[in-house]
Amino acid sequence: MDDFSQQPDLAPNASGSARGGRDVFQVFWQHRGLLLLGLVVGLVLGGLGFSRRQPVYRSYAQVLVVKKQSIGTLIGDRTDPNTRLVDDYIGSHLLVLRSPLLIEEAVRKRDLGSLRSLQGGHPATIIQAGLRAEREVSKDAPVGASSNIINLSYSGGDPGDCEIIINAVIESYKDFLDRTYRTTAEGTFELVQEEARKLTKQLKEKDDAYAKFRQDKSLLTTADGLPFNETKIQEYVRREAAKRDDAKELRDRLATVRKAIDENKPLPLILALAEKKYDRDAPVAKAEAAGAAALQASLFPLQQQELDLVQFYGKDHPDVQRIRQKIEATKVFYKGLDAIVAEVKGPNEQSPAQAALNALEIELVLAEGNHQYAKSVLEDEVKQAKAQEGLHAADKQYREDIKRTTVWLDGILKRLQEVDTSRGSGGFSAQAITPPGVGLKVSPVLWQFIFMGGALGLALGAGGAYLLDVADKSFRTPEEIRRRLGLALIGHIPFAHKPSAPVTVADAAGNAVELDSGLATVHSAMSPEAEAYRGVRTALFFSTHGERHKVIQVTSPHMGDGKTTLIINLAVSIAQAGRKVLLLDADLRRPRVHRAFGLTSRIGLAEVLTGTAELADAIQMTAIPNLSVLPCGRRPSNPAELLTTPAFEDVLDDLRAAYDYVLVDSPPLLAVSDPCVVAPRVDGLVLTIRVTKNGRPAAERARDLLVRLKVNCLGVVVNGVGKQGAMAGYGYDYYRHADDYSAPYTTADHDEPGMGEGQPLTPPARLSSEPAGHVEPVANGPAHAPE
């Protein structure tokens, strides 16, 4: 398969985990054993809790509480009595039913302390803890409607005792209602009766005080209790206004007549304006008649008031003397007016116009005199009223206080009559409409303990799974590898069990060659593992279109990540595609490439770099067509220094020119510095990692190292994924591959007898650029399993 089919789907999975997120169901499934253990432990604990819990029994009863109505109240109230029976008084009764006073009485009168379930503690306290009283709630009742039914229940350790205790509480409750109402009714009657006596006494005292006040202050009031002066003031105000208007009208008419005379208007017009006919004696006579009439009009109310005061207070009372003084003053005032009129009369021989004018002047004098008199009377009355304002206010306060006390007394007497009538009725009536029965078992319930135990166990298991998942430092998803490393994911190599012994094949010359059993691309060409390597090959083809992508380095963060297995199978896959491939073993510390193809490592890269061998002599052909190998050669004691020489870069240039692809196997990045020396000299680098527990930090450190070196990293290949190369998620539990590194990577051992080690090699001069594609294969050496 030559297409890049191994690329994972980056879309969220069905469970809704986002890109780079962790699927919670995947976490639970990965740690399902822990969840199952928590569930089993929870169920066991729930069963133990159920077996150790003491049984609890509960007895129920329903009590109807009705508020009794007195006969007087029902007669006086026209509303429906049935609507008054349900009142919001149940709240206080719920408190009474559970009160320590009532429970203590039930225990004492019914000898509840002898019950078996109440032993070992204070009986009243035990009963109060298990007693419940609630208002009945009906679904069919309208919103806001109250219910006068109480649901009573008691929970205890004995079913028979529960029934006895509820009956005792109900009976004590009934006794309490009867006793309490009788005491309350008698006390209420006595209180109301005493209050009625107090109010009657207060009312009599207030009446006496008011009578004495009226006798001492001699106030005049109307039938409505208003001050007499206020009534007179209103009358005087109206009279003064009328007199003022009359005087104003005469002044206006007099001014008009004078103007007509000055302008020599015709006599008929002047007389019409004066509204008088020419009569020499008429103006005087009329003035005299008007004065007498005004005098009588002013004296009449004063004389009438004098009669009233004499009749009420007597002849010698100060108010009677004050009225008589007003009468004399009025007479004196009008005598003064007569003198003024006599002065205005003038001679008898007058013209009609002058006579009319003279008459108007006389009328004006009388009108102004009447107005002044009315005004003085009003002012005098106002002064007198102000002088008596305090007395009238006190009088009003007396009358209002007496009226208020009378109203209170009437209400108290009415209430006294109602209480006296209803002393034989009223209060509350309680009846058990649903009598209590033998207690039913309500606790413990097996399924509740099992459910709670199972839920708690699952919660603990889920919490443990979450903590383990958080503490896990491995990669979980392909997207997490891309997100954390910032590199393309170019392949997944599934886990495979390889044979323990090498497999023998024939080369082009027909010679038997032992190839490493890890070469799945040769031994199991149709297996999922071989398809995975071909997928990596295809990814490299797509990423190496440029000519500069011929030399590709393969490395890993640590030993055991499968880099050598990857590079040998990748080299075979590229060679099988018809490309000319050279596999360069730059792992100068633990070389393994030559063993995978059954080759010897007597002459290799080390000899070429030191100048003791030619490049063409070091390259060996393998049993795989189009695939050559440049082994390590004799392992030097200074591999890092040897790889930094210009000769190594010259070797890469020569190989780049001679082959389509040059694959360079190098040590792990975090083990030694050799791959960091090689990486800047290659065209691209492939990083292979194995998904192991706590392997993520190592991969991230390797990535950081490559970033600092500015290496062109083509992508990441994940090794040992699942049993069938599954890509849905990774878990370190899938890791089964055992590597061959049994010692620290920096140690060196003998590859073959007679090979020296630890000898420093001298870097050679520039090697020949002769292509090595035609080198004859050398004799096969022993085959060993690669990394």
C-alpha positions in Angstrom: 0.0 0.0 0.0 1.7 3.2 -1.2 -0.7 5.8 0.0 -0.4 7.6 3.3 -3.2 5.6 5.0 -1.7 5.7 8.4 -2.5 9.3 9.1 -5.0 9.6 11.9 -8.3 11.4 11.8 -8.1 14.8 13.5 -11.8 15.2 14.0 -13.3 14.9 17.5 -14.4 11.3 18.3 -18.0 10.2 19.0 -17.8 10.9 22.7 -17.2 14.6 22.1 -13.6 15.0 23.1 -12.1 18.0 21.4 -8.8 18.2 19.5 -6.0 17.4 21.9 -8.4 16.6 24.7 -8.7 13.4 26.6 -11.8 11.3 26.1 -13.2 10.6 29.6 -14.7 7.3 28.5 -11.4 6.3 27.1 -9.8 7.0 30.5 -12.4 5.0 32.3 -12.1 2.1 29.9 -8.3 2.1 30.2 -8.7 1.9 34.0 -11.8 -0.2 34.0 -10.2 -2.6 36.5 -9.9 0.2 39.0 -13.6 1.2 38.4 -14.7 -2.4 38.8 -12.7 -2.7 42.0 -14.3 0.5 43.4 -17.7 -0.8 42.4 -17.2 -4.2 44.2 -15.8 -2.5 47.3 -18.7 0.0 47.3 -21.3 -2.8 47.0 -19.6 -4.8 49.8 -19.5 -1.7 52.1 -23.2 -1.0 51.2 -24.2 -4.6 52.2 -22.2 -4.4 55.4 -23.8 -1.1 56.3 -27.3 -2.6 55.6 -26.6 -5.6 57.8 -25.4 -3.5 60.7 -28.2 -0.9 60.6 -30.9 -1.2 63.2 -34.4 -1.4 61.7 -36.7 1.6 62.0 -40.5 1.4 62.0 -43.0 4.2 61.4 -46.6 4.6 62.4 -48.9 7.2 60.8 -52.1 9.0 61.8 -54.2 12.0 60.5 -55.8 14.5 62.9 -58.6 16.9 62.0 -58.4 20.2 63.9 -61.6 22.3 63.8 -62.0 25.8 65.4 -65.3 25.9 67.3 -67.5 29.0 66.8 -69.6 30.6 69.5 -73.4 31.0 69.0 -73.2 34.7 69.3 -70.5 35.0 66.7 -72.3 32.8 64.2 -75.5 34.8 64.6 -73.7 38.1 64.2 -71.7 37.0 61.2 -73.6 36.7 57.9 -70.7 34.9 56.1 -70.7 31.2 55.5 -69.7 29.4 58.7 -68.0 26.7 56.7 -65.5 29.1 55.3 -64.5 30.1 58.8 -63.7 26.6 60.0 -60.4 26.4 58.0 -58.2 29.2 59.4 -54.4 29.4 59.3 -54.1 28.3 62.9 -52.5 24.9 62.1 -49.0 26.3 62.2 -49.2 26.9 66.0 -50.8 23.5 66.5 -47.9 21.8 64.8 -45.5 23.4 67.3 -47.8 22.3 70.2 -47.9 18.7 69.1 -44.0 18.5 69.2 -43.6 20.7 72.3 -41.7 19.2 75.3 -44.6 20.1 77.6 -47.2 18.0 75.8 -44.8 15.1 75.3 -43.8 15.1 78.9 -47.4 15.0 79.9 -48.1 12.1 77.5 -45.1 10.2 79.0 -46.3 10.8 82.6 -50.0 10.1 82.2 -49.6 7.1 79.8 -46.5 5.5 81.5 -44.6 5.6 78.1 -41.3 5.2 79.9 -41.9 1.5 80.4 -41.9 0.8 76.7 -38.9 -1.2 75.4 -38.0 1.1 72.6 -37.7 4.1 75.0 -35.2 2.4 77.3 -31.7 3.7 77.6 -32.5 7.4 77.4 -34.9 10.2 78.3 -38.3 9.0 76.9 -39.5 12.5 76.1 -36.3 13.4 74.2 -36.5 10.1 72.2 -40.1 10.7 71.3 -39.5 14.3 70.2 -36.7 13.2 68.0 -38.9 10.6 66.2 -42.1 12.6 66.1 -43.1 14.5 62.9 -46.1 16.7 62.5 -46.9 18.3 59.0 -49.9 20.0 57.4 -51.7 17.9 54.8 -51.2 19.2 51.3 -53.8 18.4 48.7 -53.0 18.6 45.0 -56.6 19.4 44.1 -56.9 22.3 46.6 -56.8 25.8 45.1 -53.7 27.9 45.3 -53.4 29.5 48.8 -56.0 27.3 50.4 -55.2 26.1 53.9 -55.8 22.6 55.2 -56.8 21.8 58.8 -55.6 18.2 58.7 -52.3 17.3 60.4 -50.2 14.3 59.3 -48.7 12.8 62.4 -46.0 10.1 62.3 -43.5 8.5 64.7 -40.4 6.5 63.9 -39.0 4.1 66.4 -37.4 0.7 66.9 -40.5 -1.3 67.8 -43.6 -1.4 65.6 -46.1 -1.8 68.5 -44.6 1.0 70.5 -45.0 3.4 67.6 -48.7 2.9 67.6 -48.9 3.4 71.4 -46.8 6.5 71.4 -48.9 8.2 68.7 -52.2 7.5 70.5 -50.7 8.9 73.7 -49.6 12.1 72.0 -53.1 12.6 70.4 -54.9 12.1 73.7 -52.6 14.5 75.5 -53.1 17.0 72.6 -56.9 16.8 73.1 -56.6 17.3 76.9 -54.4 20.3 76.3 -56.9 22.0 73.9 -59.8 21.6 76.3 -57.9 22.7 79.4 -56.3 25.6 77.6 -59.5 27.0 76.1 -61.5 26.7 79.4 -58.8 28.6 81.2 -58.6 31.2 78.4 -62.3 31.8 78.2 -62.7 32.4 82.0 -59.7 34.7 82.0 -61.0 36.6 79.0 -64.4 37.2 80.6 -62.9 38.5 83.8 -60.5 40.8 81.9 -63.3 42.3 79.7 -65.5 42.8 82.7 -62.8 44.6 84.6 -62.1 46.8 81.6 -65.8 47.7 81.4 -65.8 48.8 85.0 -62.8 51.0 84.5 -64.3 52.7 81.4 -67.6 53.4 83.1 -65.8 55.1 86.0 -63.7 57.1 83.6 -66.7 58.2 81.6 -68.5 59.5 84.8 -65.4 61.4 85.9 -65.1 63.1 82.5 -68.8 64.1 82.4 -68.5 65.7 85.8 -65.4 67.6 84.8 -67.0 68.9 81.7 -70.1 70.1 83.5 -68.0 72.0 86.0 -66.0 73.5 83.1 -69.1 74.8 81.4 -70.5 76.3 84.6 -67.2 78.1 85.4 -66.4 79.5 81.9 -70.0 80.4 80.8 -69.4 79.5 77.1 -72.2 80.0 74.5 -72.4 77.2 71.9 -74.8 76.2 69.2 -76.8 72.9 69.2 -74.0 71.3 67.2 -71.4 72.3 69.8 -69.9 75.1 67.7 -68.9 78.4 69.5 -71.7 81.0 69.3 -69.1 83.7 68.5 -68.2 81.9 65.3 -71.8 82.0 64.1 -72.1 85.7 64.9 -68.8 86.5 63.1 -70.0 84.9 59.9 -73.2 87.0 60.1 -71.2 90.2 60.8 -68.8 89.5 57.9 -71.7 89.3 55.5 -73.3 92.5 56.9 -70.0 94.4 56.7 -69.5 93.3 53.1 -73.0 94.5 52.2 -72.5 97.9 53.8 -69.2 98.3 52.1 -70.8 97.5 48.7 -73.6 100.0 49.3 -71.2 102.8 50.2 -69.1 102.1 47.1 -72.3 102.2 44.8 -73.3 105.6 46.3 -69.8 107.0 45.8 -69.8 106.0 42.1 -73.3 107.5 41.5 -72.4 110.7 43.3 -69.3 111.1 41.1 -71.4 110.6 38.0 -74.0 113.2 39.0 -71.3 115.8 39.8 -69.7 115.3 36.5 -73.0 115.7 34.7 -73.7 119.0 36.6 -70.2 120.3 35.8 -70.8 119.6 32.1 -74.2 121.3 32.2 -76.1 118.2 31.1 -79.9 118.4 30.8 -81.8 118.2 34.1 -83.8 115.1 33.1 -80.4 113.3 32.6 -79.0 114.5 35.9 -82.2 113.4 37.8 -82.1 110.1 36.0 -78.5 109.5 37.0 -79.4 110.5 40.6 -82.5 108.3 40.3 -84.4 111.0 42.3 -87.3 113.3 41.4 -87.2 116.9 42.4 -88.8 117.1 45.9 -87.3 119.6 48.2 -88.3 117.9 51.4 -87.9 114.3 50.0 -84.2 113.9 50.4 -84.2 115.0 54.0 -87.2 113.0 55.0 -85.8 109.9 53.3 -82.4 110.3 55.0 -84.1 110.6 58.4 -86.2 107.5 57.6 -83.1 105.6 56.5 -81.2 106.5 59.6 -84.0 105.4 61.9 -84.3 102.1 59.9 -80.6 101.5 60.2 -80.7 102.1 63.9 -83.4 99.6 64.4 -81.7 97.1 62.2 -78.5 97.4 64.3 -80.3 97.3 67.6 -82.5 94.3 66.9 -79.8 91.5 67.0 -78.2 93.0 70.0 -81.4 93.2 71.9 -82.2 89.6 70.9 -78.8 88.5 72.1 -79.4 90.4 75.4 -82.6 88.4 76.0 -80.8 85.1 75.4 -78.0 85.9 77.8 -80.3 87.2 80.5 -82.4 84.0 80.2 -79.3 81.8 80.3 -77.0 83.7 82.8 -79.1 86.3 84.5 -79.2 90.1 84.5 -75.9 90.7 86.3 -73.7 88.4 84.1 -70.7 90.0 82.5 -71.8 89.0 79.0 -75.2 90.6 79.6 -73.5 93.8 80.7 -71.2 93.7 77.6 -74.2 93.4 75.2 -76.0 96.4 76.9 -72.9 98.4 76.4 -73.0 97.6 72.7 -76.6 98.7 72.5 -75.8 102.1 74.1 -72.8 102.5 71.8 -75.0 101.8 68.8 -77.5 104.5 69.8 -74.8 107.0 70.3 -73.3 106.2 66.9 -76.6 106.8 65.1 -77.2 110.1 66.9 -73.9 111.2 65.5 -75.1 110.3 62.1 -78.2 112.5 62.5 -76.0 115.5 63.3 -74.0 114.9 60.2 -77.2 114.7 58.1 -78.4 117.9 59.6 -75.2 119.7 58.5 -75.5 118.3 55.0 -79.2 119.5 54.5 -78.3 123.0 53.4 -81.0 125.7 52.5 -84.4 124.8 51.3 -84.2 126.9 48.2 -82.2 124.6 46.0 -82.3 123.7 42.3 -83.6 120.2 41.5 -80.1 119.1 40.4 -78.5 120.4 43.6 -81.2 118.8 45.7 -80.6 115.5 44.0 -76.9 115.9 44.6 -77.5 116.8 48.2 -79.7 113.8 48.7 -77.0 111.5 47.3 -74.5 113.0 49.7 -76.7 112.4 52.7 -77.2 108.8 51.6 -73.5 108.3 51.2 -72.9 109.7 54.7 -75.4 107.2 56.1 -74.0 104.3 54.1 -70.4 105.0 55.2 -71.5 105.4 58.8 -73.3 102.0 58.6 -70.2 100.4 57.1 -68.0 101.8 59.8 -70.4 100.6 62.4 -70.6 97.1 60.9 -66.8 97.0 60.6 -66.4 98.0 64.3 -68.9 95.4 65.4 -67.1 92.7 63.4 -63.7 93.6 64.9 -65.1 93.6 68.4 -66.7 90.2 67.9 -63.4 88.8 66.4 -61.5 90.1 69.4 -64.0 88.5 71.7 -63.8 85.2 69.8 -60.0 85.1 70.0 -60.1 85.7 73.7 -62.3 82.6 74.0 -60.4 80.3 71.6 -58.6 78.5 74.4 -61.9 77.9 76.2 -63.6 76.6 73.1 -60.6 74.3 72.4 -60.8 72.9 75.9 -64.5 72.5 75.5 -64.0 70.5 72.2 -61.4 68.3 73.9 -63.8 67.5 76.7 -66.6 66.6 74.3 -64.3 64.4 72.0 -62.7 62.6 75.0 -66.2 61.8 76.4 -67.3 60.6 72.9 -64.2 58.4 72.5 -64.7 56.9 76.0 -68.3 56.2 75.2 -67.4 54.4 72.0 -64.8 52.2 73.9 -67.3 51.4 76.6 -69.9 50.4 74.0 -67.4 48.0 72.3 -66.3 46.5 75.7 -69.9 45.9 76.7 -70.6 44.2 73.4 -67.5 42.1 73.7 -68.5 41.2 77.3 -71.9 40.1 76.1 -70.3 37.9 73.4 -67.7 36.3 75.8 -70.5 35.6 78.3 -72.6 34.0 75.6 -69.7 31.8 74.2 -68.2 30.7 77.5 -69.9 27.3 77.0 -68.7 26.9 73.4 -65.7 27.8 71.2 -62.1 26.5 71.3 -60.7 23.7 69.1 -61.8 20.2 68.5 -59.2 17.5 67.5 -60.3 14.1 66.0 -58.1 11.3 64.7 -59.7 10.7 61.2 -57.0 8.1 60.4 -56.1 6.2 63.6 -52.5 5.0 63.9 -51.6 1.4 63.2 -48.7 -0.9 63.9 -45.5 0.6 62.6 -44.2 -0.3 59.2 -40.5 -0.8 58.4 -39.1 2.2 56.6 -35.3 1.7 57.2 -32.9 0.3 56.2 -33.8 -0.3 52.6 -31.4 -2.7 50.8 -31.5 -1.2 47.4 -30.7 2.3 48.8 -27.6 1.0 50.6 -26.5 -1.0 47.5 -27.1 2.0 45.2 -25.2 4.4 47.5 -22.4 2.0 48.0 -22.1 1.3 44.3 -22.3 5.0 43.4 -19.6 5.8 46.0 -17.4 3.0 44.9 -17.7 4.1 41.2 -17.0 7.6 42.3 -13.8 6.6 44.1 -12.8 4.4 41.2 -13.4 7.2 38.7 -11.4 9.6 41.0 -8.5 7.1 41.1 -8.6 6.6 37.4 -8.6 10.4 36.9 -5.6 10.8 39.2 -3.7 8.0 37.5 -4.5 9.5 34.1 -3.3 13.0 35.3 -0.1 11.5 36.6 0.4 9.6 33.4 3.2 11.2 31.3 2.6 9.2 28.2 1.0 10.3 24.9 -2.6 9.3 24.7 -3.7 10.4 21.2 -2.1 11.2 17.9 -3.3 14.7 18.1 -1.6 15.1 21.5 1.7 14.1 19.8 1.2 16.6 17.1 0.1 19.3 19.5 2.8 18.8 22.1 5.8 18.2 19.8 4.7 20.5 17.0 5.7 17.9 14.4 3.9 16.0 11.7 2.9 12.4 12.5 4.0 10.4 9.5 3.4 6.9 10.7 2.3 4.4 13.2 4.1 1.1 13.5 2.0 -1.6 15.2 3.3 -3.9 17.9 4.5 -7.2 16.5 5.9 -10.4 18.0 9.0 -11.3 16.0 10.5 -14.8 15.9 13.4 -15.4 18.3 15.7 -16.9 15.6 16.9 -15.1 12.4 15.3 -16.1 9.0 17.5 -17.4 6.2 17.0 -16.1 2.6 19.0 -16.3 -0.6 20.8 -13.3 -2.1 21.2 -12.5 -5.8 24.1 -15.0 -6.0 22.1 -17.7 -4.4 24.0 -17.6 -1.2 22.1 -18.2 2.1 21.9 -15.1 4.2 20.4 -14.8 7.7 18.2 -11.7 8.0 16.9 -10.4 11.3 13.5 -11.6 12.2 12.5 -7.9 12.7 12.5 -7.3 8.9 8.7 -7.6 8.5 8.9 -6.0 5.0 10.9 -9.1 3.9 9.4 -12.0 6.0 5.8 -10.8 6.3 5.2 -8.5 3.3 1.4 -8.7 3.6 1.3 -8.1 7.4 0.0 -4.9 9.0 3.5 -4.1 10.2 4.9 -4.2 6.6 2.0 -2.0 5.5 2.8 0.5 8.2 6.4 0.8 7.1 5.3 1.3 3.5 3.0 4.1 4.8 6.1 5.8 6.4 7.9 5.3 3.0 5.0 7.0 1.2 5.0 9.9 3.7 8.7 10.4 3.1 8.2 10.3 -0.7 5.7 13.1 -0.4 8.0 15.1 1.9 11.2 14.6 -0.1 10.3 15.9 -3.6 13.2 18.3 -3.4 16.7 17.1 -4.3 18.0 18.2 -0.9 15.9 15.5 0.9 18.1 12.5 0.0 20.1 12.1 3.3 17.6 11.3 6.1 18.6 10.6 9.7 16.6 8.3 11.9 16.9 8.7 15.7 14.9 8.5 18.9 14.9 10.1 22.4 16.0 6.9 24.3 17.2 3.4 23.8 14.5 0.9 23.1 12.3 3.2 20.9 12.8 0.9 17.9 14.8 3.3 15.7 17.0 0.6 14.2 14.0 -1.6 13.4 12.3 1.3 11.7 15.3 2.3 9.6 16.1 -1.2 8.3 12.5 -1.8 7.3 12.2 1.7 5.9 15.3 1.1 3.8 13.9 -2.2 2.5 10.6 -0.6 1.7 12.3 2.2 -0.3 14.5 -0.3 -2.1 11.5 -2.4 -3.0 10.0 0.7 -4.6 12.9 0.7 -7.1 14.9 3.4 -5.4 18.7 3.1 -4.9 19.2 3.2 -1.1 22.2 3.2 1.1 21.8 2.5 4.8 24.5 4.3 6.8 25.2 3.1 10.4 26.4 6.2 12.2 25.9 4.6 15.6 29.5 4.3 16.4 28.8 3.1 19.9 26.3 0.3 19.5 26.1 -0.6 15.8 23.4 -3.0 14.8 22.6 -2.4 11.2 25.1 -4.9 9.7 23.7 -7.7 12.0 20.2 -7.2 10.6 21.3 -8.0 7.1 23.9 -10.7 8.0 26.9 -8.5 7.1 30.3 -8.1 8.7 31.6 -4.9 10.3 35.3 -5.2 9.8 35.5 -2.2 7.5 33.0 0.6 7.8 32.4 4.3 8.4 35.0 4.6 11.1 37.8 3.4 8.8 36.6 5.7 6.0 36.7 8.7 8.3 40.2 7.9 9.7 41.5 7.3 6.1 42.4 3.6 6.6 39.8 2.4 4.0 38.2 3.7 0.9 34.4 4.4 0.8 33.8 2.0 -2.0 35.6 -0.8 0.0 33.4 -0.2 3.1 30.0 -0.3 1.3 28.4 -3.8 1.2 25.5 -5.1 -0.9 22.6 -6.8 1.0 20.4 -9.6 -0.1 17.7 -7.0 -0.8 18.0 -5.6 -4.3 18.8 -1.8 -4.5 19.9 -1.8 -0.9 23.5 -1.3 0.3 24.9 -0.8 3.8 27.8 1.2 5.1 28.4 -0.4 8.5 30.0 1.2 11.5 33.3 -0.6 11.2 35.6 -0.8 14.2 34.1 1.2 17.1 36.3 4.1 17.9 36.9 5.5 21.4 36.1 9.1 20.2 32.9 8.7 18.1 31.6 12.3 18.7 34.9 13.9 17.6 35.1 11.6 14.6 31.7 12.6 13.4 32.6 16.3 13.6 35.4 16.0 11.1 35.0 17.4 7.6 35.5 13.9 6.3 32.1 12.9 7.5 30.4 15.7 5.7 32.4 14.7 2.5 31.2 11.1 2.9 27.6 12.3 3.0 28.1 14.4 -0.1 29.6 11.5 -2.0 26.7 9.2 -0.9 24.1 11.9 -1.8 25.4 12.0 -5.3 25.5 8.2 -5.7 22.2 7.1 -4.2 18.6 8.1 -4.4 18.2 7.9 -0.6 20.7 7.7 2.2 19.3 6.6 5.5 21.5 7.4 8.5 21.1 5.4 11.8 22.3 7.4 14.8 22.3 6.9 18.6 19.4 8.2 20.7 19.3 12.0 21.1 19.2 12.1 24.9 21.8 9.4 25.4 24.9 10.9 23.7 25.8 13.9 21.6 26.5 12.0 18.4 23.1 12.5 16.8 23.4 16.2 17.5 26.6 16.2 15.4 25.0 14.3 12.6 21.7 16.2 12.4 23.0 19.5 11.0 24.7 17.6 8.1 21.7 15.7 6.8 18.7 16.9 4.7 16.1 15.7 7.1 15.4 13.9 10.3 12.8 11.3 11.3 12.2 11.0 15.1 10.8 7.7 16.3 9.2 7.3 19.7 7.6 4.5 21.6 4.5 5.2 23.6 5.5 4.2 27.0 4.6 5.2 30.5 6.3 8.6 31.4 7.7 8.8 27.9 6.2 12.2 27.0 8.8 14.3 28.8 11.7 12.5 27.0 10.0 13.2 23.6 9.5 16.8 24.4 13.2 17.2 25.5 14.3 15.6 22.2 12.1 18.0 20.3 13.5 21.0 22.2 17.0 19.8 21.3 16.2 19.5 17.6 14.7 23.0 17.7 17.8 24.5 19.2 19.9 22.8 16.5 17.5 24.1 13.8 17.2 20.6 12.3 14.8 19.9 9.5 12.6 17.3 11.2 10.4 15.6 8.7 8.0 14.1 11.3 7.5 11.6 14.0 6.9 7.8 13.7 5.2 6.1 16.6 6.4 2.6 17.4 4.6 -0.3 19.0 1.0 1.0 18.8 -1.5 -1.6 19.9 -1.8 -5.1 18.8 -3.3 -4.3 15.4 -1.8 -0.8 14.9 -4.9 0.9 16.3 -4.8 4.7 16.2 -7.8 5.6 18.3 -5.6 6.1 21.4 -2.4 5.1 23.0 -1.7 3.4 26.3 1.4 2.2 27.9 -0.4 -1.1 28.6 0.0 -1.9 24.9 3.7 -1.8 25.1 5.1 -5.3 24.9 8.3 -5.0 22.9 11.6 -5.8 24.8 14.7 -4.1 23.5 18.1 -5.5 23.3 19.9 -2.8 25.2 21.0 -4.4 28.4 23.8 -2.1 29.4 24.2 1.7 29.5 24.4 3.1 26.0 27.9 4.5 26.4 29.5 1.1 27.1 31.1 -0.8 24.2 31.5 -4.5 23.8 33.2 -6.7 21.1 31.2 -7.2 17.9 33.5 -10.0 16.7 36.7 -11.6 17.9 39.9 -9.8 16.9 38.2 -6.3 16.7 40.0 -3.7 18.7 38.2 -1.1 20.7 39.1 2.1 22.5 41.7 3.1 19.9 41.5 6.7 18.7 41.3 7.0 15.0 42.9 9.7 12.9 40.5 11.6 10.6 41.4 10.9 6.9 41.7 13.1 4.0 38.9 13.8 1.5 37.5 10.4 0.2 36.9 9.7 -3.4 33.6 10.5 -4.9 33.4 7.3 -6.8 29.9 5.9 -6.5 29.6 2.8 -4.4 26.6 1.3 -6.2 28.7 -1.5 -7.8 30.5 -2.8 -4.8 30.3 -6.6 -4.5 28.7 -7.9 -1.4 31.0 -9.3 1.2 30.6 -12.5 3.2 27.7 -12.6 5.6 28.4 -12.4 9.3 26.3 -13.6 12.1 22.8 -12.1 12.4 21.6 -10.4 15.5 18.3 -8.8 16.4 18.5 -5.0 15.9 17.2 -2.5 18.2 
